[in-house]
Amino acid sequence: MIEIPVPKFDLGKLVATPGALAALEESQQTSWHFFFRHMSGDFGELDDHDKFLNEQALEEGGRILSTYRTKRGKRLYVITESDRSLSTILLVEEY
């Protein structure tokens, strides 16, 4: 049986930068893989302080940030705005 985590917050409208789309295509991964991890509370390669800030944002409102690597090693951010209206996937260098 596959266990599917419950989403912790809404993503809103989903957008991706051209650089992120190219990196995803290169690694043969989809943005959904990373959006799903993000909304499930798997914030990726964040340090403890940033994970704490995300947990605080879940309770009090605020921007939520995750960082991941594609199979080809490209670093991505997924950022959800504080009002939960928009989530963006982008390369770290595009930030």
Backbone hydrogen bonds, N-H to C=O, Kabsch-Sander energy under -0.5 kcal/mol:
donor,donor_aa,acceptor,acceptor_aa,energy
4,I,2,I,-0.6
8,K,39,M,-3.8
9,F,39,M,-0.6
13,K,85,S,-2.6
15,V,87,S,-2.4
17,T,89,I,-2.0
21,L,17,T,-2.4
22,A,18,P,-2.3
23,A,19,G,-2.2
24,L,20,A,-2.6
25,E,21,L,-2.3
26,E,22,A,-2.5
27,S,23,A,-1.8
28,Q,24,L,-0.6
28,Q,25,E,-0.9
29,Q,24,L,-2.5
33,H,30,T,-0.7
34,F,30,T,-0.8
35,F,31,S,-2.8
36,F,32,W,-2.8
37,R,33,H,-1.6
38,H,34,F,-2.4
39,M,35,F,-2.6
40,S,36,F,-1.3
41,G,38,H,-1.5
42,D,37,R,-2.3
43,F,41,G,-1.1
45,E,67,T,-2.7
51,K,47,D,-2.2
52,F,48,D,-2.3
53,L,49,H,-2.2
54,N,50,D,-2.0
55,E,51,K,-2.3
56,Q,52,F,-2.5
57,A,53,L,-2.3
58,L,54,N,-2.0
59,E,55,E,-1.3
60,E,56,Q,-3.1
61,G,57,A,-1.9
62,G,82,S,-0.6
64,I,80,T,-2.3
66,S,78,V,-2.2
67,T,43,F,-1.8
68,Y,76,L,-2.2
70,T,74,K,-2.4
73,G,70,T,-2.0
76,L,68,Y,-3.0
77,Y,90,L,-3.2
78,V,66,S,-2.1
79,I,88,T,-2.5
80,T,64,I,-2.7
81,E,79,I,-0.5
81,E,86,L,-2.6
84,R,81,E,-2.1
87,S,13,K,-3.0
88,T,79,I,-2.6
89,I,15,V,-2.0
90,L,77,Y,-2.3
92,V,75,R,-1.9
94,E,91,L,-1.6
95,Y,92,V,-1.5
